[in-house]
Amino acid sequence: MLKNYICFLFIILMSCNYGQRRGTTPWEFLNKVIVNDSLYKKDSIAILVDLYAKMKSHKESFNHPEYFDSTLIIVDSIIYDSTLNKIAVFVVAQNPTYRNPHSDSKLPFYYHANCYLGKRNQNDSSLFDLHCLCRFSEINFDDKATVVKALKEDFFFELATVLDENSQPVFKYNIDDKRFWTSPAGWKRMFE
């Protein structure tokens, strides 16, 4: 009987730990900012205009010649800080497979994804200063859903676990953590 009880307890403990991830943001620190639809749409358009300009100039994450006028850029998600002046944007680029020199896929498209951080322009609040947080870049995926899932895995669960050469956290917090937006190791690393 005792043996069965210990075995049962072991299984319960293992199942509790199985669902937890190493870099999971604690519930009390989850960034839960809700934005109205009109602001989200307006910001999405401004972000896309900026990203297409970066792509045409081959800047930031678009520095490879495989990006061209027919590349489709998709804003998958915008995550805001509580002031609505700082954002993280999950960006997906869709290209025809024939533009990929490393693919033998028979699918019509392949996908790359990156995370951009942005802050609202002080002179024109409809614009953002955007920079790629290219710590993780998802490349050569066969479909949009899978590349977005991989990007969210990296920035919601793994970013806080990245260590520098001294085994110290580089960012300390994940993108979905409200502390990220004021952290010297996170937000300030990109903009200040």
Residue pairs with C-beta under 8 A, 6 or more apart in sequence:
21 157
22 157
22 158
22 161
23 157
23 158
23 159
23 160
23 161
23 174
24 157
25 156
25 160
25 173
25 174
25 176
25 177
29 173
29 177
29 178
29 179
30 176
30 177
30 178
31 79
31 81
31 82
31 175
31 176
31 177
31 178
31 180
31 181
33 79
33 80
33 81
33 82
33 84
35 78
35 80
35 84
39 84
40 78
42 126
43 78
43 87
43 126
43 128
44 75
44 78
46 126
46 127
46 128
47 75
47 78
47 87
47 89
47 116
47 118
47 128
47 130
48 73
48 75
50 127
50 128
50 130
51 62
51 73
51 75
51 91
51 116
51 130
52 73
54 60
54 61
54 62
54 130
55 62
55 67
55 71
55 73
55 93
56 69
58 64
58 65
58 67
60 116
60 130
60 131
60 132
60 134
61 91
61 93
61 112
61 114
61 116
61 132
61 134
61 137
62 71
62 93
66 95
66 99
66 100
66 101
67 93
67 95
68 95
68 99
70 95
70 96
71 93
71 94
71 95
72 93
72 94
72 95
73 91
73 92
73 93
73 94
74 91
74 92
74 93
74 94
74 144
75 89
75 90
75 91
76 90
76 91
76 92
76 113
76 144
76 148
76 151
77 89
77 90
77 148
77 152
78 87
78 88
78 89
78 90
79 87
79 88
79 89
79 90
79 175
79 176
80 86
80 87
81 87
81 178
81 181
82 178
82 181
84 120
85 119
85 120
86 117
86 118
86 119
86 120
86 181
86 187
87 117
87 118
87 119
87 120
87 128
88 115
88 116
88 117
88 118
88 133
88 155
88 175
89 115
89 116
89 117
89 118
89 130
90 113
90 114
90 115
90 148
90 151
90 152
90 155
91 113
91 114
91 115
91 116
92 111
92 112
92 113
92 144
92 147
92 148
92 151
93 111
93 112
93 113
94 109
94 110
94 111
94 144
95 109
95 110
95 111
95 112
96 108
96 109
97 103
97 105
97 106
97 107
97 108
97 109
97 110
100 110
100 140
102 140
103 110
103 140
105 142
107 142
107 143
110 140
110 141
110 142
111 138
111 140
111 141
111 142
111 143
111 144
111 146
111 147
112 137
112 138
112 139
112 140
112 141
112 147
113 137
113 138
113 141
113 147
113 148
113 150
113 151
114 132
114 133
114 134
114 137
114 138
114 151
115 132
115 133
115 134
115 135
115 136
115 151
115 154
115 155
115 175
116 130
116 131
116 132
116 133
117 130
117 131
117 133
117 187
117 190
117 191
118 128
118 129
118 130
118 131
119 128
119 129
119 191
120 127
120 128
121 127
121 128
121 129
129 191
131 190
131 191
133 155
133 190
135 154
135 159
135 162
135 170
135 171
136 151
136 154
136 155
136 158
136 159
138 147
138 150
138 151
138 154
141 147
141 150
155 174
155 175
155 176
156 174
156 175
156 176
157 174
158 174
159 171
159 173
159 174
159 175
160 169
160 171
160 172
160 173
160 174
160 177
161 169
162 169
162 170
162 171
163 169
163 170
164 170
169 185
170 185
170 189
171 180
171 183
171 185
171 186
171 189
172 179
172 180
172 183
172 185
172 186
173 179
173 180
173 183
173 185
173 186
174 180
179 186
180 186
180 187
181 187
182 188
